[in-house]
Every structure is written in C-alpha cells, then in structure tokens.
Amino acid sequence: MKKVNIGILGLGTIGSGLYRLIMKNRELIRNKSGIDINIKKASDLNPEKKDELNIDDGVFTTSSDDVVMDDEIDIVVELIGGTAVARDLVKKAIERKKHIVTANKALLARFKNEIFPMLVENRVELGCEASVGGGIPIIRTLKEALVGDSIYKIVGILNGTTNFILTKMVKEGIDFESALRTAQEMGFAEADPTLDISGGDAKHKITILASLAFNTDVDMDRVYTEGIESIEPKDIRFSMEFGFVLKLLAIAEKKDSGIMVRVHPALISSSSPLAAVNWEDNAIMVYSEFLGKSMYYGKGAGAKPTSSAVVANIVDIALKIKSNYEYNSKAYSFFNNLHQLDFNESEARYYFRFNALDRPGILSKISGILGKNNISIASVIQKESEEEGEYVPLVMLTHRALEANVKKAFEEIVNLKEVKGDNKFIRVIDE
C-alpha cells in the first residue's frame, strides 16, 4: 500500500468537504486506488475549525507555514481562494519540491505564466481539476482522454449562479433582480455576486480550458467578457418565439488565423443539449477532430463535487510519485503560440430589439443601415406596444455578420430620431 502525506491550506466550504470526504472514505480510496491518503497537516485561520471537524491536535494548525514547511508532506492542497496569499504559498510550496492540488481558478488564470515554469524547474506536478466545473472531469478529459485528438472548440455553461438566475427568469418570467435575490436566499449566489453575474468567474475558467485545449498561452485580459446584468424578461420572451433559450456561454474556438476566447450571454436553439442544462448545473461541449462533439455535465460547484475532484487529483499525483515515472515537462508548457484574435473579428447571427416609432418606412430605414454594414435580416417580428405610446418593439434575427459591423450598425440605428429608449442585441450561437 502506497502512502501519501498531504497538507490542506484552508478549511472553508471546499476544505472542510475534502477533510470529511477523506476521513469518511479513506478505506474506500485505499481499496480502489492502492493509495493511502494521510492528512498530515490542515490549516485555517479560524481555530474553531479544529473542533468543528474533530481534527487531532497534531494535525490542525492556524499557520499555513506549518503545512508548506513540513518536509514530510508530499502534496499541498491549496483551498484558500483569492490570489494574493494563495499565490505566495503555492510558489513557496513548489520551491520546496511539493506537488500542488488547487481549486483556485483565479490563481491559475492570472498567474499560470509564473507558476507553470516553476513546476517544470522543480519537477513537480499540478492537479487543478476542481478549478473548472466542480466535479466534472473536464480537465482530465482534455489532458488525457483526448490526448490523441485535436480540439478546435469549447462551448460551456461554466457558472452555476448565472445559470440558476437565467433558468429562473426563463421558467418564471421574472426580472433579473428578483431572480438574483432568490439565488442569494437559496445560497446559489454570494452576498456580493459581482464576479459571477459579470462573467468574471466564467472568464477565469474558459481561460484555463482554452490554454489546456489549444496548448497555448491565453491572455485572460484579452478575453471578451459580458455579464447578464442587463438581460430583460422581454428579450427572453421574444427570443423564445424564434426557438431560442438564453444562456451565459464561455466559448473558445481555434480558427486558421488564431484563437477566439469570449464570455457573453447568447441565444442557443431550444433543441441544443446545452439548452436543457438548468438551475445550478454546468455543462461543457467539446468539439474535436476524431471524437467529434462530446458533452460533460454535472454539478459545477459545492463542497461534495469539488472535493471529489480534488481527491482524484491527489490520487493521480500519488500514483505518479510513488512509481518510477518519467516527468513530463511538456504538460506544463505551452508548445503552441497561437494568435489571440480580437473579439470584433468574430462572426455570429444576431438578435436585435429596437424600440421604434410605429410609422411607415422605419423598417426600411433600419434595414438600409444594416445592409450598408453587410448585415442581412433573416426574420422580423413587430410586437404590439406594451405601454401607451407610438413606439413598439421591433425584433429581428440576422444571418451571420461580423461583430465590428454589428456594433457600428447598432450605434447608428439607436441614434435615429425614430428609435428611443432601451434597445438590445444578443449573439446567437449555432452549434
């Protein structure tokens, strides 16, 4: 039986879940993997965690250095979150030749160019399955199951909070603020939900997935990001008439000219498998040359699914370091140097909603502006006014068009004297 000593940094929701899982299923893990996971140290700034989790005196500590500096610890499991403290501790642990397991997507997305070279220099391993998709084994799939395949696109629902909110809006017809309050009351959204609803969390995750899938360095600051704060119930209703469902999608695509990585609300066909992914669940669609289209679905957050992914990483690294394996430095180097395309170069179909004056000729005027910008209309619905007045919602669906052209045309149209108030465009993603 091979024994591995681990140290846990942080006993919050995920850290506590991991501790409970290992203590409960230690024998099961031994029998299934041949690895005996021993928690040598577990640290948290809150001393009450010791009694809460019934941790032995010699194991619990309030000092993270007790974990990082312990020479008997093989693997450091970083579950602190954030980037400032976690970054320093992870780098210190790597310098001491300790393998790393982390669920910290912000750390990896922002500082992968610092951390990955250190892994190679010190010949240590990194497990980060839990950083994307909770318990969904998407990173293992990209690195191992599809190791012989060329991946060219990823489309994912990567944030459970936003998916819960949008599902609530779609199914109950309520507005964004009401759906957000419900998500907070049920524990699916933080008191400060900014990172989730702005698309920031999904941006961290798609940066990691795109870097691994395309084996290239993806600059997170160049990932176009748009949240769901401005989504209105009427756009959900109108788009459903075209047969669409609204989701916050994270998309990475490899083209001949480079890679395009972005996060934004998007309309997808109601017949798409992703359209059926509701509430707090996550799903990732992977497109590859030989396998084709495959989808990975499950709980994207929470103590239990995330802890399960962390344990899988611990066992995987333990099996490597307890055997006579050859270290693969290529696993932590970006051997492709693909150009990261500007989002304005992307193409899609588009949904438009204009609050337009109900007068003859206005549709022709709007169509003229769209045509001048190489945008072709596929279908139009003119809705009856929802309130008294002469302005009505004019809803359009276009054929494929260039993002830069769409933005230019939209700006010109909303500045017409015949168009006023709230107007909207949403991208349509075809699989």
JOUR-V97714 format. One record per residue. PHI is phi in degrees with one decimal (* if undefined). Layout:
# JOUR-V97714
phi->(PHI & PHI)
This chain:
# JOUR-V97714
phi->(* & -89.1 & -109.1 & -128.2 & -94.2 & -120.9 & -124.2 & -105.2 & -103.0 & 101.0 & -121.4 & -77.8 & -58.4 & -74.3 & -61.6 & -64.4 & -61.9 & -64.8 & -59.4 & -63.1 & -61.7 & -64.8 & -65.4 & -78.1 & -112.3 & -59.3 & -68.8 & -61.0 & -62.7 & -58.7 & -67.1 & -83.8 & -118.6 & 78.9 & -114.9 & -101.4 & -86.8 & -111.5 & -81.2 & -78.2 & -143.2 & -140.9 & -117.5 & -159.9 & -68.3 & -88.9 & -65.5 & -68.3 & -63.7 & -60.2 & -74.9 & -59.2 & -102.8 & 56.7 & -91.1 & -62.1 & -56.2 & -75.4 & -102.0 & -76.8 & -151.6 & -94.8 & -106.9 & -66.4 & -64.6 & -61.1 & -81.2 & -64.8 & -90.9 & -74.5 & -67.8 & -87.4 & -83.7 & -88.6 & -128.8 & -100.3 & -104.1 & -91.8 & -132.0 & -76.2 & 86.0 & 69.8 & -124.2 & -62.3 & -68.9 & -60.4 & -58.7 & -64.6 & -68.0 & -64.2 & -64.6 & -64.8 & -65.4 & -63.0 & -59.9 & -94.0 & 65.3 & -99.3 & -73.7 & -122.0 & -124.0 & -145.3 & -108.6 & -92.0 & -67.5 & -64.2 & -61.0 & -71.7 & -65.1 & -85.6 & -120.6 & -60.4 & -72.8 & -89.1 & -77.4 & -61.4 & -61.5 & -67.3 & -59.9 & -66.9 & -59.9 & -99.8 & 53.9 & -121.1 & -101.4 & -126.5 & -113.5 & -137.2 & -55.5 & -75.4 & -76.3 & -135.1 & 78.5 & 56.9 & -90.7 & -72.2 & -79.7 & -79.7 & -68.2 & -60.0 & -61.9 & -64.4 & -85.2 & -119.0 & -62.4 & -108.8 & -63.3 & -98.1 & -116.6 & -100.8 & -88.1 & -121.6 & -158.4 & -132.5 & -128.5 & -139.2 & -98.5 & -111.9 & -132.1 & -68.4 & -63.4 & -67.2 & -67.0 & -62.4 & -62.3 & -67.3 & -61.6 & -61.5 & -66.3 & -67.3 & -79.0 & -114.2 & 69.4 & -89.3 & -83.4 & -59.9 & -61.7 & -66.3 & -66.0 & -64.5 & -59.1 & -62.8 & -61.1 & -68.9 & -63.7 & -91.3 & 84.0 & -89.9 & -132.9 & -73.3 & -59.0 & -108.0 & -89.7 & -53.1 & -59.6 & -75.5 & -72.3 & -82.3 & 90.6 & -63.0 & -63.3 & -63.8 & -62.7 & -56.7 & -71.2 & -71.3 & -61.8 & -65.0 & -62.2 & -65.1 & -60.2 & -75.1 & -68.4 & -101.7 & 53.5 & -142.6 & -78.5 & -102.5 & -81.8 & -59.7 & -70.4 & -104.1 & -85.1 & -62.3 & -136.1 & -139.2 & -93.8 & -109.7 & -60.6 & -97.5 & -71.3 & -113.9 & -56.3 & -66.2 & -70.4 & -64.0 & -64.9 & -63.7 & -66.7 & -65.0 & -67.4 & -88.4 & 89.5 & -115.1 & -123.9 & -94.0 & -138.2 & -89.2 & -110.8 & -109.0 & -130.6 & -130.9 & -139.3 & -100.1 & -118.4 & -61.6 & -92.1 & 148.9 & -120.0 & -121.9 & -128.7 & -156.8 & -135.1 & -168.6 & -63.4 & -150.0 & -95.8 & -126.1 & -59.6 & -64.8 & -87.8 & -69.4 & -57.0 & -67.2 & -65.9 & -89.4 & -86.8 & -119.1 & 56.4 & -89.8 & -72.3 & -116.6 & -156.2 & -130.1 & -99.9 & -116.5 & -112.1 & -137.2 & -62.0 & -98.3 & -73.3 & 88.4 & -96.0 & -135.4 & -129.2 & -125.5 & -134.3 & 164.9 & -72.6 & -92.7 & -160.6 & 106.2 & -62.2 & -69.1 & -63.5 & -68.4 & -62.1 & -60.5 & -66.8 & -63.5 & -61.0 & -59.5 & -65.2 & -60.0 & -64.0 & -60.0 & -67.1 & -60.8 & -62.5 & -71.3 & -75.8 & -92.1 & -120.9 & -89.9 & -100.0 & -93.2 & -65.5 & -106.7 & -68.9 & -63.9 & -63.8 & -121.2 & -130.2 & -93.7 & -84.4 & -105.7 & -127.5 & -89.9 & -68.5 & -93.1 & -73.8 & -73.9 & -61.5 & -64.3 & -88.4 & -77.2 & -127.8 & -163.3 & -84.5 & -136.0 & -103.4 & -115.6 & -133.1 & -114.0 & -91.1 & -112.4 & -65.6 & -82.0 & -138.0 & -58.4 & 97.2 & -69.1 & -62.9 & -63.1 & -65.1 & -65.8 & -61.2 & -63.1 & -66.0 & -62.6 & -61.8 & -60.0 & -103.5 & 61.4 & -117.8 & -104.6 & -83.1 & -94.8 & -159.4 & -138.2 & -128.4 & -103.5 & -88.1 & -71.5 & -62.5 & -84.4 & -148.6 & -64.2 & 140.7 & -99.9 & -103.7 & -131.3 & -70.5 & -110.8 & -110.7 & -130.6 & -124.9 & -103.8 & -79.6 & -60.3 & -147.2 & -82.9 & -53.9 & -60.9 & -67.6 & -63.6 & -61.2 & -65.6 & -66.3 & -60.6 & -62.3 & -67.8 & -68.0 & -69.9 & -91.8 & -66.7 & -68.7 & -84.5 & -122.8 & -145.4 & 69.6 & -83.9 & -132.3 & -152.7 & -133.2 & -133.6 & -76.0 & -110.2 & -105.5 & -95.5 & -83.8)
